[in-house]
């Protein structure tokens, strides 16, 4: 699956039922829910996945912000040499 977030994309933690937590990703216009796996230990599988997802999403956000920032110092782009 490949998706591109639209202008109104968002994500939310949701309690489907008292026993079924989910991460819902609204990509605008497509929605996806990541739910608790239905097998023993599934809660720990979801914990691991969510932590990895958060870590990798933060890396992507940091890389995108850094690429938009440009040089922070005059010497970084060769000026003043």
Biotite code that builds the C-alpha atoms (Angstrom):
import biotite.structure as struc

atoms = struc.array([
    struc.Atom([0.000, 0.000, 0.000], chain_id="A", res_id=1, res_name="UNK", atom_name="CA", element="C"),
    struc.Atom([1.251, 3.454, -0.871], chain_id="A", res_id=2, res_name="UNK", atom_name="CA", element="C"),
    struc.Atom([-0.516, 6.609, 0.149], chain_id="A", res_id=3, res_name="UNK", atom_name="CA", element="C"),
    struc.Atom([0.100, 10.323, 0.099], chain_id="A", res_id=4, res_name="UNK", atom_name="CA", element="C"),
    struc.Atom([-1.277, 12.456, 2.924], chain_id="A", res_id=5, res_name="UNK", atom_name="CA", element="C"),
    struc.Atom([-3.760, 15.089, 1.830], chain_id="A", res_id=6, res_name="UNK", atom_name="CA", element="C"),
    struc.Atom([-4.229, 18.521, 3.365], chain_id="A", res_id=7, res_name="UNK", atom_name="CA", element="C"),
    struc.Atom([-6.463, 17.138, 6.141], chain_id="A", res_id=8, res_name="UNK", atom_name="CA", element="C"),
    struc.Atom([-4.417, 14.018, 6.985], chain_id="A", res_id=9, res_name="UNK", atom_name="CA", element="C"),
    struc.Atom([-4.168, 13.089, 10.659], chain_id="A", res_id=10, res_name="UNK", atom_name="CA", element="C"),
    struc.Atom([-3.758, 10.187, 13.036], chain_id="A", res_id=11, res_name="UNK", atom_name="CA", element="C"),
    struc.Atom([-5.530, 9.284, 16.261], chain_id="A", res_id=12, res_name="UNK", atom_name="CA", element="C"),
    struc.Atom([-5.540, 6.731, 19.045], chain_id="A", res_id=13, res_name="UNK", atom_name="CA", element="C"),
    struc.Atom([-9.011, 5.259, 19.305], chain_id="A", res_id=14, res_name="UNK", atom_name="CA", element="C"),
    struc.Atom([-10.699, 2.728, 21.565], chain_id="A", res_id=15, res_name="UNK", atom_name="CA", element="C"),
    struc.Atom([-12.912, 0.719, 19.144], chain_id="A", res_id=16, res_name="UNK", atom_name="CA", element="C"),
    struc.Atom([-14.318, -1.195, 22.121], chain_id="A", res_id=17, res_name="UNK", atom_name="CA", element="C"),
    struc.Atom([-13.099, -1.423, 25.709], chain_id="A", res_id=18, res_name="UNK", atom_name="CA", element="C"),
    struc.Atom([-10.897, -4.330, 24.582], chain_id="A", res_id=19, res_name="UNK", atom_name="CA", element="C"),
    struc.Atom([-9.828, -3.182, 21.110], chain_id="A", res_id=20, res_name="UNK", atom_name="CA", element="C"),
    struc.Atom([-7.462, -0.204, 20.894], chain_id="A", res_id=21, res_name="UNK", atom_name="CA", element="C"),
    struc.Atom([-6.481, 1.075, 17.462], chain_id="A", res_id=22, res_name="UNK", atom_name="CA", element="C"),
    struc.Atom([-4.315, 3.622, 15.725], chain_id="A", res_id=23, res_name="UNK", atom_name="CA", element="C"),
    struc.Atom([-6.388, 5.257, 13.006], chain_id="A", res_id=24, res_name="UNK", atom_name="CA", element="C"),
    struc.Atom([-4.591, 6.973, 10.146], chain_id="A", res_id=25, res_name="UNK", atom_name="CA", element="C"),
    struc.Atom([-6.654, 9.376, 8.070], chain_id="A", res_id=26, res_name="UNK", atom_name="CA", element="C"),
    struc.Atom([-4.647, 10.083, 4.931], chain_id="A", res_id=27, res_name="UNK", atom_name="CA", element="C"),
    struc.Atom([-7.357, 12.205, 3.305], chain_id="A", res_id=28, res_name="UNK", atom_name="CA", element="C"),
    struc.Atom([-9.206, 10.560, 1.657], chain_id="A", res_id=29, res_name="UNK", atom_name="CA", element="C"),
    struc.Atom([-8.213, 6.983, 2.637], chain_id="A", res_id=30, res_name="UNK", atom_name="CA", element="C"),
    struc.Atom([-8.494, 5.748, 6.248], chain_id="A", res_id=31, res_name="UNK", atom_name="CA", element="C"),
    struc.Atom([-6.601, 2.850, 7.814], chain_id="A", res_id=32, res_name="UNK", atom_name="CA", element="C"),
    struc.Atom([-6.880, 1.319, 11.296], chain_id="A", res_id=33, res_name="UNK", atom_name="CA", element="C"),
    struc.Atom([-4.045, -0.622, 12.931], chain_id="A", res_id=34, res_name="UNK", atom_name="CA", element="C"),
    struc.Atom([-5.666, -2.877, 15.519], chain_id="A", res_id=35, res_name="UNK", atom_name="CA", element="C"),
    struc.Atom([-4.636, -5.260, 18.253], chain_id="A", res_id=36, res_name="UNK", atom_name="CA", element="C"),
    struc.Atom([-3.530, -8.595, 16.715], chain_id="A", res_id=37, res_name="UNK", atom_name="CA", element="C"),
    struc.Atom([-5.970, -11.401, 17.679], chain_id="A", res_id=38, res_name="UNK", atom_name="CA", element="C"),
    struc.Atom([-3.435, -13.867, 19.080], chain_id="A", res_id=39, res_name="UNK", atom_name="CA", element="C"),
    struc.Atom([-1.642, -14.404, 22.388], chain_id="A", res_id=40, res_name="UNK", atom_name="CA", element="C"),
    struc.Atom([1.039, -11.761, 22.809], chain_id="A", res_id=41, res_name="UNK", atom_name="CA", element="C"),
    struc.Atom([-0.598, -9.580, 20.168], chain_id="A", res_id=42, res_name="UNK", atom_name="CA", element="C"),
    struc.Atom([-0.582, -6.628, 22.535], chain_id="A", res_id=43, res_name="UNK", atom_name="CA", element="C"),
    struc.Atom([3.222, -6.751, 22.724], chain_id="A", res_id=44, res_name="UNK", atom_name="CA", element="C"),
    struc.Atom([3.486, -7.077, 18.940], chain_id="A", res_id=45, res_name="UNK", atom_name="CA", element="C"),
    struc.Atom([1.384, -3.919, 18.608], chain_id="A", res_id=46, res_name="UNK", atom_name="CA", element="C"),
    struc.Atom([3.456, -2.128, 21.265], chain_id="A", res_id=47, res_name="UNK", atom_name="CA", element="C"),
    struc.Atom([6.660, -2.928, 19.369], chain_id="A", res_id=48, res_name="UNK", atom_name="CA", element="C"),
    struc.Atom([5.144, -1.879, 16.046], chain_id="A", res_id=49, res_name="UNK", atom_name="CA", element="C"),
    struc.Atom([3.809, 1.422, 17.417], chain_id="A", res_id=50, res_name="UNK", atom_name="CA", element="C"),
    struc.Atom([7.163, 2.298, 19.008], chain_id="A", res_id=51, res_name="UNK", atom_name="CA", element="C"),
    struc.Atom([8.980, 1.524, 15.765], chain_id="A", res_id=52, res_name="UNK", atom_name="CA", element="C"),
    struc.Atom([6.438, 3.506, 13.755], chain_id="A", res_id=53, res_name="UNK", atom_name="CA", element="C"),
    struc.Atom([6.824, 6.514, 16.069], chain_id="A", res_id=54, res_name="UNK", atom_name="CA", element="C"),
    struc.Atom([10.627, 6.335, 15.943], chain_id="A", res_id=55, res_name="UNK", atom_name="CA", element="C"),
    struc.Atom([10.823, 6.045, 12.161], chain_id="A", res_id=56, res_name="UNK", atom_name="CA", element="C"),
    struc.Atom([8.161, 8.741, 11.617], chain_id="A", res_id=57, res_name="UNK", atom_name="CA", element="C"),
    struc.Atom([10.199, 11.102, 13.829], chain_id="A", res_id=58, res_name="UNK", atom_name="CA", element="C"),
    struc.Atom([13.316, 10.383, 11.737], chain_id="A", res_id=59, res_name="UNK", atom_name="CA", element="C"),
    struc.Atom([11.413, 11.182, 8.539], chain_id="A", res_id=60, res_name="UNK", atom_name="CA", element="C"),
    struc.Atom([10.013, 14.407, 10.007], chain_id="A", res_id=61, res_name="UNK", atom_name="CA", element="C"),
    struc.Atom([13.490, 15.457, 11.178], chain_id="A", res_id=62, res_name="UNK", atom_name="CA", element="C"),
    struc.Atom([15.003, 14.745, 7.751], chain_id="A", res_id=63, res_name="UNK", atom_name="CA", element="C"),
    struc.Atom([12.278, 16.704, 5.972], chain_id="A", res_id=64, res_name="UNK", atom_name="CA", element="C"),
    struc.Atom([12.675, 19.682, 8.317], chain_id="A", res_id=65, res_name="UNK", atom_name="CA", element="C"),
    struc.Atom([16.459, 19.629, 7.911], chain_id="A", res_id=66, res_name="UNK", atom_name="CA", element="C"),
    struc.Atom([16.189, 19.601, 4.114], chain_id="A", res_id=67, res_name="UNK", atom_name="CA", element="C"),
    struc.Atom([13.955, 22.700, 4.253], chain_id="A", res_id=68, res_name="UNK", atom_name="CA", element="C"),
    struc.Atom([16.159, 24.629, 6.683], chain_id="A", res_id=69, res_name="UNK", atom_name="CA", element="C"),
    struc.Atom([19.083, 25.225, 4.355], chain_id="A", res_id=70, res_name="UNK", atom_name="CA", element="C"),
    struc.Atom([22.450, 26.461, 5.629], chain_id="A", res_id=71, res_name="UNK", atom_name="CA", element="C"),
    struc.Atom([22.407, 27.896, 9.146], chain_id="A", res_id=72, res_name="UNK", atom_name="CA", element="C"),
    struc.Atom([25.697, 29.765, 8.955], chain_id="A", res_id=73, res_name="UNK", atom_name="CA", element="C"),
    struc.Atom([27.199, 31.992, 6.286], chain_id="A", res_id=74, res_name="UNK", atom_name="CA", element="C"),
    struc.Atom([30.275, 29.780, 6.038], chain_id="A", res_id=75, res_name="UNK", atom_name="CA", element="C"),
    struc.Atom([28.122, 26.709, 5.398], chain_id="A", res_id=76, res_name="UNK", atom_name="CA", element="C"),
    struc.Atom([27.359, 27.836, 1.853], chain_id="A", res_id=77, res_name="UNK", atom_name="CA", element="C"),
    struc.Atom([30.795, 29.261, 1.109], chain_id="A", res_id=78, res_name="UNK", atom_name="CA", element="C"),
    struc.Atom([30.039, 32.926, 1.757], chain_id="A", res_id=79, res_name="UNK", atom_name="CA", element="C"),
    struc.Atom([32.693, 34.884, 3.554], chain_id="A", res_id=80, res_name="UNK", atom_name="CA", element="C"),
    struc.Atom([35.582, 32.589, 2.596], chain_id="A", res_id=81, res_name="UNK", atom_name="CA", element="C"),
])
